[in-house]
């Protein structure tokens, strides 16, 4: 049986760096300096650097008042870091657009930038009242891998993140790696750990997820627990409740071999997302 994976391109191991930090509250300048120090020394050791959700401010409805634009300092900072590291740099920030302010994920490479606006806004904290929701999912190609980056609360909605198999289009799944950037409070840590493993197993993919640590300006504590999960639901790396930069190497050949042995995608339900 052939499922089309031989046509996915160069077999490049992907070195994924999770950057789990204690985001400073409402202080973009301090956060760029802080996370910049954590990124120092990664040149030549990584292909993909993942920062937390809203890493310049913390998760705050009040940060909307200082939202930047795509021409602002944080986008420029991420472009510079991507060039310096010769790697993709991923994280989300509050950005003002024509449609309002979005919780926008930026996937920045040395050659360009792609964006995804958080679709599922966290109603429990009133995010839906202040921010504009995105609609379209993003899948990017980077160093021979197909990657789908999502934001925090998106983790609870399996339909949106479903890895669809399309025989007519190209005979393969949509992506190889799911990314989640988050500010996920410690009180819901069990859900975080459980859902990350569920998304990996049901989508026959790797999952890389970064959460913050520390206590924010709303007195919410964060336990970190950033992790890289394989397609069997096993943690290849898992961070404790501390500032840390952790790099894990992923192998596309291993993933594709598993999909060949266990082709559950051939029995999946087909649907259209509205």
C-alpha positions in Angstrom: 0.0 0.0 0.0 1.2 3.5 -0.8 -0.2 6.6 1.0 1.8 9.1 -1.0 4.4 10.1 1.6 7.4 9.4 -0.7 6.5 12.7 -2.5 6.8 14.9 0.6 10.3 16.1 -0.3 13.7 16.2 1.5 13.9 14.1 4.6 15.2 16.7 7.1 15.2 16.0 10.8 13.5 18.9 12.5 15.1 20.3 15.6 12.3 22.0 17.6 13.2 24.3 20.5 10.5 25.0 23.2 11.1 28.4 24.9 9.2 28.3 28.2 9.6 31.5 30.1 8.0 33.8 32.7 6.5 36.5 30.5 6.6 40.0 32.0 3.2 41.6 32.5 2.3 44.3 29.9 6.0 45.1 29.1 6.8 44.4 25.4 10.3 45.9 25.6 11.2 43.8 28.6 9.8 40.7 27.0 11.7 41.1 23.8 14.9 41.5 25.8 14.0 38.6 28.1 13.1 36.1 25.4 16.0 37.4 23.2 18.4 36.3 26.0 16.7 32.9 26.1 17.2 32.5 22.4 20.9 33.4 22.5 23.1 30.5 21.7 20.5 28.6 19.6 22.2 29.4 16.3 23.1 26.2 14.4 21.3 24.0 16.9 17.6 24.4 15.9 15.2 24.7 13.0 12.1 25.9 14.8 11.8 28.1 17.9 8.5 28.3 19.7 7.6 31.1 22.1 4.4 31.2 24.3 1.1 32.9 23.4 1.1 36.7 23.8 4.7 36.6 24.7 5.2 40.3 24.7 2.4 41.1 27.3 0.9 38.0 28.9 -2.7 37.0 28.3 -4.6 40.1 29.1 -7.7 41.9 27.7 -6.2 45.2 28.8 -3.1 44.7 26.6 -5.4 45.6 23.6 -4.6 49.2 24.3 -1.0 48.7 23.4 -1.5 46.4 20.4 1.1 46.8 17.7 0.8 46.5 14.0 2.6 44.3 11.5 5.0 47.2 11.0 5.7 47.4 14.7 8.8 46.5 16.8 7.8 42.9 17.7 7.4 41.7 14.1 10.7 43.4 13.3 12.3 41.7 16.3 11.0 38.2 15.2 12.3 38.8 11.7 15.8 39.6 13.1 15.8 36.6 15.4 14.8 34.3 12.6 17.7 35.6 10.4 20.2 35.4 13.3 19.2 31.9 14.1 18.6 30.7 10.6 15.4 29.2 11.9 11.7 29.7 12.0 10.5 31.7 15.1 6.9 31.2 16.2 4.7 33.0 18.8 1.6 35.0 19.2 1.1 38.7 20.0 -1.8 41.2 20.1 -1.8 42.9 16.7 -4.1 45.6 15.3 -5.5 44.9 11.9 -8.3 46.4 9.7 -10.8 44.1 11.4 -9.8 45.0 15.0 -7.2 43.5 17.3 -6.3 39.8 16.8 -4.4 37.4 18.9 -2.1 36.7 15.9 0.4 33.9 15.6 3.4 34.8 13.6 5.4 32.1 11.8 8.6 33.9 10.8 11.4 32.5 8.8 14.6 34.1 7.5 12.8 34.7 4.2 9.3 35.7 5.2 6.3 35.6 7.5 3.0 33.9 7.6 0.2 34.6 10.1 -2.7 32.8 11.8 -5.4 34.6 13.8 -6.7 32.7 16.8 -10.1 31.3 15.8 -11.4 30.1 19.2 -11.4 33.1 21.6 -11.5 32.3 25.3 -15.0 33.2 26.3 -14.4 32.3 30.0 -12.0 35.2 30.2 -13.9 37.6 27.9 -11.4 37.4 25.1 -14.3 37.2 22.6 -15.5 40.7 23.7 -12.3 42.5 23.0 -10.5 40.6 20.2 -11.5 39.7 16.6 -11.6 36.0 15.8 -9.8 34.5 12.8 -11.3 32.0 10.5 -8.7 30.3 8.3 -6.3 27.6 9.5 -2.7 27.9 8.4 -0.4 25.1 7.2 3.1 26.1 6.3 5.9 24.2 4.7 9.3 24.5 6.4 12.4 22.4 5.7 10.5 19.5 4.2 7.8 19.5 7.0 4.2 20.6 6.9 3.3 22.4 10.1 -0.1 23.6 11.5 0.4 26.3 14.2 -2.6 27.0 16.5 -3.2 29.1 19.7 -4.1 27.9 23.2 -7.9 27.5 23.4 -7.9 26.0 19.9 -6.5 22.9 21.6 -10.0 22.1 22.9 -11.6 21.9 19.5 -10.5 18.8 17.6 -12.6 19.4 14.5 -10.6 22.5 13.6 -7.3 20.9 14.0 -8.2 17.6 12.3 -5.5 16.3 10.0 -7.5 15.5 6.9 -6.5 12.9 4.3 -7.3 13.9 0.7 -6.6 11.2 -1.9 -7.7 13.3 -4.8 -5.6 16.4 -3.8 -2.3 14.7 -3.1 -2.8 11.4 -1.3 -1.5 12.6 2.0 -2.4 14.2 5.3 -2.5 18.0 5.7 0.4 18.3 8.1 3.1 16.4 10.1 3.5 18.7 13.1 0.9 20.5 15.2 2.1 23.6 17.2 0.2 25.1 20.1 1.4 28.3 21.8 -0.4 29.0 25.1 -1.0 30.8 28.3 -2.7 27.8 30.0 -3.2 28.2 33.8 -2.0 25.6 36.2 -5.5 24.9 37.5 -6.3 23.3 34.1 -3.0 21.4 33.7 -4.7 18.0 33.5 -6.7 19.1 30.5 -3.5 20.6 28.9 -1.6 17.3 29.2 -4.5 15.1 28.1 -5.5 17.1 25.1 -2.0 17.4 23.7 -1.7 13.7 23.7 -5.2 13.3 22.2 -4.4 15.7 19.3 -1.2 13.8 18.5 -2.8 10.3 18.5 -5.9 11.2 16.6 -4.1 13.2 14.0 -1.2 10.8 13.4 1.3 13.6 13.9 3.9 15.1 16.3 2.7 17.9 18.6 4.9 20.7 20.0 3.4 22.9 22.6 4.8 25.8 24.6 3.2 27.3 27.7 4.5 30.0 30.1 5.5 29.7 33.7 5.2 32.1 36.6 2.3 34.2 37.9 0.7 36.9 35.7 -0.9 40.3 36.6 -4.3 38.7 37.2 -2.7 36.4 39.8 -3.0 33.3 37.7 -0.3 30.7 38.1 1.2 28.8 35.1 2.9 25.4 35.4 4.6 25.3 32.1 4.5 21.7 31.1 5.6 22.5 27.6 6.1 19.3 25.7 6.9 17.5 22.4 4.5 14.5 21.9 4.9 11.8 19.3 2.2 10.2 17.2 1.7 7.4 19.8 1.0 10.0 22.6 4.4 9.6 24.2 6.3 12.6 25.5 9.6 13.0 23.8 10.3 15.9 26.0 8.3 17.5 28.8 9.2 20.6 30.8 8.7 21.2 34.5 7.5 24.4 36.2 10.6 26.5 35.4 12.2 28.7 32.8 13.8 26.4 30.2 14.8 26.1 26.6 14.5 22.5 25.4 15.4 21.2 21.9 14.0 17.9 20.5 14.8 16.4 17.1 11.9 14.9 15.2 12.2 12.4 12.3 9.8 12.4 9.4 10.7 8.9 8.4 9.6 7.5 11.7 6.2 9.3 11.4 5.6 8.2 7.8 6.5 4.6 8.7 4.0 4.6 11.5 1.3 6.0 9.1 2.1 3.2 6.7 1.7 0.6 9.4 -1.4 2.1 11.0 -3.3 4.1 8.3 -6.2 5.2 10.4 -6.7 8.2 8.2 -8.1 6.0 5.4 -11.1 5.3 7.7 -11.6 8.9 8.9 -14.9 10.8 8.3 -14.8 13.4 5.6 -16.3 16.8 6.3 -16.1 20.5 5.4 -15.3 23.1 8.0 -17.6 26.2 7.9 
